[in-house]
Amino acid sequence: MTKLLSLFALTVLVIACKNQSTEQSNVKPLVLNVDSVSGEPFLFTDSAGVNFLSWVEKTKEKSTFLFSRLKGDEWSKPTVISSGDNWFVNWADYPMLASDGSGGMVAHFLERSEKGKYTYDVKLVTSGDGGNTWSTPKILNEDGKKAEHGFVSLVPYGNNFFVAWLDGRNAAMEGKGGHSEGHHGQMTLRAAVIDKSGTKISEWELDNRVCDCCQTTAAITANGPIVIYRDRSESEVRDISIVRFVNGQWTEPKTIFADNWTIAGCPVNGPRVDARGNNMAVARFTSPDKKGQVSVVFSQDGGATFDAPIRVDGGETIGRVDIILLDDKTAMVSWMEGDAIKAAKIHADGTKGPSITIASSSQSRSSGFPQMTKSGNSIVFAWTDDKLKKISTARLAL
């Protein structure tokens, strides 16, 4: 009997080691030539299937925003988008770029409006030649308030671009300063449509009271743009909400799922969304019982209704999620489980694939938010190596 048990245990160990080996062998590093201290990665895939990586390199004198294209298993020589000596560079509020697949590109970064810690504006730069040359920066928020503006979402929208952001102008109007993490004022959610030159075509306030420093996320459904974000009630419930642009009008904010997470402060952990037509998947972090959870919720009607959440974490998550739809009812979700960057396939019927360890990272703020995008029949990941103080990237074969 003892021999049988030992044999069984050995078999389980061999299978586990084989699975782990297979799991790791599917994750291949990508070549990225970055010599300076770098962080704040962002990944984007345009309609032509081109993968872009953007990031920030920092010296004592200035910050430089760069991007590169993926060619095979190597990133192209970095191209400078913009640089400055008065930027607000933050681990959670990172710059990003978007490409329309035909040479039009828009990127954003944050620039201080005065010496206050949380007083900065969203600056937009555009390119009409695929990123070879970039325009002079143009301000997105035109309120003129010395306040916090950031946590941007940026996606192509027809012949234009759609942008959403958190806006602290109302907090500044109350004379309480630009950052309302201490609940001095009310952070708002705003959105706009801009053309390829960065000129604003239309603008709206979507919610007049939202969580102060969680990322926003946006997508274009068959019905129109949607924005998903962490809301904030009068009683400090901070669940994930959605607003939708339907038939030329924005809907009222609606909670995706009532976690009833009451927290007297911002968890700095926003949602991520991906959409194909009116099929949608949202990854979100919550902690109503003071134990972190990451789950995925699917919608088949453009966000009008959502299925029940499908939990994916292993019980030690710190959030920092991302998500990609692989088909109408299958998503790849990523999150951090302690120091590990994890990913797994999730199906709308509730079934889940095994979790895969992409890389070992760090729970510190300087490690940032891991990013993910689809690249042909694989998934590309980017994160900040906290020990090397540089960006790392890898490819996972599907």
C-alpha positions in Angstrom: 0.0 0.0 0.0 2.9 2.4 0.9 4.6 1.6 -2.4 1.3 2.4 -4.3 0.9 5.7 -2.5 4.5 6.6 -3.2 4.1 5.7 -6.8 0.9 7.8 -7.0 2.6 10.8 -5.4 5.5 10.5 -7.8 3.2 10.4 -10.8 1.4 13.5 -9.5 4.7 15.2 -9.1 5.9 14.3 -12.6 2.6 15.5 -14.1 2.8 18.8 -12.1 6.4 19.4 -13.2 5.5 18.5 -16.8 2.6 21.0 -16.7 4.8 23.7 -15.1 7.5 23.1 -17.7 5.0 23.3 -20.6 3.5 26.4 -19.1 6.9 28.2 -18.8 8.1 27.0 -22.2 5.1 28.7 -23.9 6.3 32.1 -22.5 9.1 33.6 -24.6 10.9 36.8 -23.9 10.8 39.5 -26.6 13.8 41.7 -27.5 13.5 45.3 -26.4 16.4 47.6 -26.6 16.0 50.0 -23.6 19.1 51.2 -21.8 17.7 53.9 -19.5 15.5 53.6 -16.5 12.0 52.9 -17.9 8.5 52.2 -16.7 4.8 52.8 -17.3 4.4 50.4 -20.2 1.2 50.4 -22.4 0.3 47.9 -25.2 -2.0 48.6 -28.1 -3.0 46.7 -31.2 -4.6 48.6 -34.1 -7.1 47.4 -36.7 -4.3 46.4 -39.1 -2.9 44.0 -36.4 0.2 46.1 -35.6 1.3 45.8 -32.0 2.6 49.0 -30.3 4.5 49.3 -27.0 4.8 52.7 -25.3 6.7 53.7 -22.2 8.5 56.4 -20.3 12.2 56.8 -19.8 13.3 59.0 -16.9 16.4 60.9 -16.0 17.0 63.6 -13.3 16.4 66.3 -16.0 13.4 65.1 -17.9 11.0 62.4 -18.9 10.7 61.0 -22.4 7.7 59.2 -23.9 8.6 56.6 -26.6 7.0 53.8 -28.6 8.0 50.8 -30.7 6.4 48.4 -33.1 6.7 44.6 -32.7 8.4 42.9 -35.7 8.6 39.1 -35.2 10.0 38.6 -31.7 11.8 42.0 -31.5 10.6 45.5 -30.9 11.7 48.2 -33.4 14.1 51.0 -32.6 12.3 53.3 -30.2 10.7 56.5 -31.5 10.3 59.6 -29.3 6.8 60.9 -29.0 7.5 63.8 -26.7 9.6 64.8 -23.7 9.5 67.4 -20.9 10.9 68.5 -17.6 7.6 69.1 -15.8 5.6 66.0 -16.3 3.6 64.1 -13.7 4.9 60.5 -14.0 2.9 58.1 -11.9 3.0 54.3 -11.6 -0.8 53.9 -12.0 -1.6 56.9 -14.3 0.5 56.0 -17.3 0.6 57.6 -20.8 -0.8 55.7 -23.7 -1.2 55.8 -27.5 -3.8 54.6 -30.0 -3.5 54.0 -33.7 -6.3 53.8 -36.2 -4.5 51.3 -38.5 -4.0 53.8 -41.3 -1.3 56.1 -40.1 -3.4 58.2 -37.7 -2.1 58.1 -34.1 -3.0 59.9 -30.8 -1.0 59.8 -27.6 -1.3 61.5 -24.2 0.9 62.3 -21.2 0.4 64.3 -18.0 2.0 67.7 -17.6 2.1 69.7 -14.3 0.1 72.9 -14.4 1.8 74.3 -11.3 4.0 73.1 -8.4 1.2 71.4 -6.5 1.6 67.6 -6.1 -1.8 66.8 -7.8 -2.1 69.7 -10.3 -1.6 68.5 -13.8 -3.3 68.5 -17.2 -3.8 65.9 -20.0 -1.7 66.8 -23.0 -2.5 65.2 -26.5 -0.1 64.8 -29.4 -1.0 63.4 -32.8 0.7 61.9 -35.8 -0.6 61.5 -39.3 2.4 59.6 -40.7 2.4 56.5 -38.5 4.4 58.1 -35.7 7.4 59.5 -37.6 6.5 63.0 -36.6 4.4 64.3 -33.8 2.4 67.5 -33.3 2.9 70.2 -30.6 1.1 69.1 -27.4 -2.5 70.3 -27.1 -4.5 70.3 -23.8 -7.4 68.0 -23.5 -9.1 69.4 -20.4 -9.9 73.1 -21.1 -11.3 74.0 -17.7 -8.3 76.1 -16.8 -8.3 74.7 -13.2 -5.2 73.9 -11.3 -6.5 70.4 -10.5 -5.9 66.7 -11.2 -6.8 65.4 -14.7 -5.8 61.9 -15.7 -6.5 58.2 -15.8 -7.2 58.4 -19.5 -8.8 55.9 -21.9 -8.1 56.4 -25.6 -9.5 54.3 -28.5 -10.1 54.8 -32.3 -13.8 55.7 -33.0 -14.7 55.7 -36.7 -12.6 58.4 -38.4 -11.9 60.0 -35.0 -10.8 59.0 -31.5 -12.7 58.6 -28.3 -11.2 59.7 -25.0 -12.4 59.5 -21.4 -10.6 60.8 -18.3 -11.0 61.6 -14.6 -11.4 65.4 -14.1 -10.9 67.2 -10.8 -12.2 70.6 -11.8 -15.1 70.5 -9.4 -12.8 69.7 -6.5 -10.7 72.7 -7.4 -13.8 74.9 -7.6 -14.4 74.2 -4.0 -11.0 75.6 -3.1 -9.9 72.3 -1.6 -7.0 71.5 -4.0 -6.8 69.3 -7.1 -6.7 65.8 -5.6 -9.7 64.5 -3.7 -8.3 61.3 -2.4 -8.9 62.8 1.0 -12.6 63.3 0.0 -12.3 67.1 -0.1 -14.3 67.3 -3.3 -15.7 65.2 -6.1 -13.8 63.7 -9.0 -15.8 63.6 -12.2 -15.8 61.4 -15.3 -15.7 63.1 -18.6 -15.4 62.0 -22.2 -14.8 63.6 -25.6 -14.5 62.8 -29.3 -11.4 64.3 -30.9 -10.4 64.3 -34.6 -7.0 63.1 -35.9 -5.4 66.5 -35.1 -6.5 66.3 -31.5 -9.2 69.0 -31.9 -12.3 68.4 -29.8 -15.5 67.7 -31.6 -17.8 67.1 -28.6 -17.4 66.7 -24.8 -19.6 65.4 -22.0 -19.6 65.0 -18.2 -20.6 61.3 -17.7 -20.6 61.0 -13.9 -20.3 63.8 -11.3 -18.9 61.7 -8.5 -16.4 58.8 -9.1 -13.5 57.1 -7.4 -10.5 59.4 -7.4 -7.5 57.5 -8.8 -8.6 54.2 -10.4 -8.0 53.8 -14.1 -10.9 54.2 -16.6 -11.4 51.9 -19.5 -13.3 52.3 -22.7 -14.4 50.4 -25.8 -16.4 50.9 -29.0 -19.4 48.4 -29.2 -21.8 48.0 -32.1 -24.1 50.4 -30.3 -21.4 53.0 -29.6 -18.7 53.9 -27.0 -18.9 52.7 -23.5 -16.8 53.7 -20.4 -16.3 51.5 -17.4 -14.8 52.9 -14.1 -14.9 52.7 -10.4 -17.8 54.7 -9.1 -18.2 56.4 -5.7 -21.5 56.7 -3.8 -22.3 59.1 -1.0 -21.8 56.3 1.4 -18.4 55.4 -0.1 -19.4 52.3 -1.9 -16.9 51.9 -4.8 -18.2 49.4 -7.2 -17.6 49.2 -11.0 -20.1 51.2 -13.1 -20.7 51.6 -16.9 -22.1 54.4 -19.0 -23.1 53.8 -22.6 -23.6 56.0 -25.7 -26.8 54.7 -27.3 -28.8 56.5 -30.0 -26.9 59.7 -29.5 -27.4 59.9 -25.7 -25.4 58.8 -22.7 -27.1 56.4 -20.3 -27.2 57.0 -16.6 -24.3 55.3 -14.6 -25.2 51.7 -13.8 -23.4 49.3 -11.5 -22.1 46.2 -13.3 -22.4 44.0 -10.2 -23.2 45.1 -6.7 -20.1 44.0 -4.7 -21.0 46.7 -2.1 -17.3 47.4 -1.5 -17.3 50.2 1.1 -13.9 51.8 1.4 -12.9 55.3 2.6 -10.2 55.8 0.1 -9.2 54.9 -3.5 -7.8 51.4 -4.0 -6.0 52.5 -7.2 -7.2 49.4 -9.1 -9.4 50.2 -12.1 -11.2 47.7 -14.4 -10.3 46.8 -18.0 -12.7 46.0 -20.9 -12.6 44.6 -24.4 -15.4 44.4 -26.9 -16.2 42.7 -30.2 -19.5 44.0 -31.6 -21.8 43.9 -28.6 -19.9 41.1 -26.9 -17.9 42.4 -24.0 -15.7 41.1 -21.2 -14.7 43.1 -18.1 -12.0 42.3 -15.6 -12.3 43.9 -12.2 -10.8 43.8 -8.7 -12.9 44.1 -5.6 -12.5 43.4 -1.9 -15.8 43.7 0.0 -14.7 41.3 2.7 -11.2 42.7 2.9 -9.9 39.8 0.8 -9.0 40.8 -2.8 -10.8 39.1 -5.7 -10.4 39.3 -9.4 -13.3 38.3 -11.6 -14.5 38.5 -15.2 -18.1 39.5 -16.2 -19.4 39.0 -19.8 -22.1 40.9 -21.6 -23.7 40.0 -25.0 -25.8 43.2 -25.4 -23.2 46.0 -25.4 -23.2 46.3 -21.6 -26.9 46.7 -21.1 -26.8 43.6 -18.9 -24.1 41.4 -17.5 -23.7 37.8 -16.5 -22.7 36.7 -13.0 -19.0 37.3 -12.2 -16.5 34.5 -12.8 -13.7 34.6 -10.2 -10.3 33.8 -11.5 -7.7 34.6 -8.7 -6.1 32.1 -6.4 -6.8 34.0 -3.1 -3.7 36.2 -2.9 -4.4 38.8 -5.6 -3.5 42.4 -5.5 -5.5 43.2 -8.7 -3.9 45.2 -11.5 -6.0 43.5 -14.2 -6.1 43.4 -18.0 -8.4 41.5 -20.4 -8.6 40.6 -24.1 -11.5 38.9 -26.0 -10.2 36.0 -28.0 -13.6 35.3 -29.6 -17.1 36.4 -28.8 -17.3 34.2 -25.6 -13.7 33.6 -24.6 -11.4 36.0 -22.9 -7.8 36.0 -21.7 -7.5 37.8 -18.3 -4.3 38.8 -16.5 -3.8 39.9 -12.9 -1.2 39.9 -10.1 -1.2 37.1 -7.5 1.2 38.4 -5.0 4.5 38.9 -6.9 3.4 36.8 -9.9 1.8 38.0 -13.1 -0.9 35.5 -13.9 -3.1 34.9 -16.9 -5.9 32.5 -17.8 -8.6 31.8 -20.4 -12.1 32.4 -19.3 -15.3 31.4 -21.1 -18.7 33.0 -20.9 -20.3 29.8 -19.7 -18.1 30.0 -16.5 -15.5 27.4 -17.5 -11.8 28.4 -16.9 -8.5 27.2 -18.2 -5.5 26.8 -15.8 -3.7 29.9 -14.6 -0.3 30.5 -16.2 2.6 32.4 -14.6 3.9 34.9 -17.1 6.7 36.4 -14.9 7.7 37.2 -11.4 7.3 40.8 -10.6 6.9 42.9 -7.4 3.9 44.1 -5.4 5.6 47.5 -5.1 4.1 50.5 -6.9 7.2 50.9 -9.0 6.4 47.6 -10.7 3.3 49.3 -12.2 0.4 47.6 -14.0 1.2 44.7 -16.3 -0.2 45.1 -19.8 -1.5 42.6 -22.4 -2.5 42.6 -26.1 -3.2 40.1 -28.8 -0.6 39.4 -31.5 -1.7 37.0 -34.1 -2.0 33.6 -32.4 -0.3 34.7 -29.2 -0.6 37.2 -26.4 2.1 39.8 -25.7 2.7 41.0 -22.2 4.7 44.0 -20.8 5.6 44.9 -17.3 8.2 46.8 -15.3 11.0 44.8 -13.8 11.3 46.4 -10.4 14.8 45.1 -9.8 16.3 46.2 -13.2 14.1 49.3 -13.3 13.3 48.5 -17.0 10.5 47.4 -19.2 10.3 43.6 -19.9 8.1 42.0 -22.6 7.2 38.4 -23.4 5.0 36.4 -25.8 2.6 33.6 -24.8 1.6 31.2 -27.5 -2.1 30.4 -27.5 
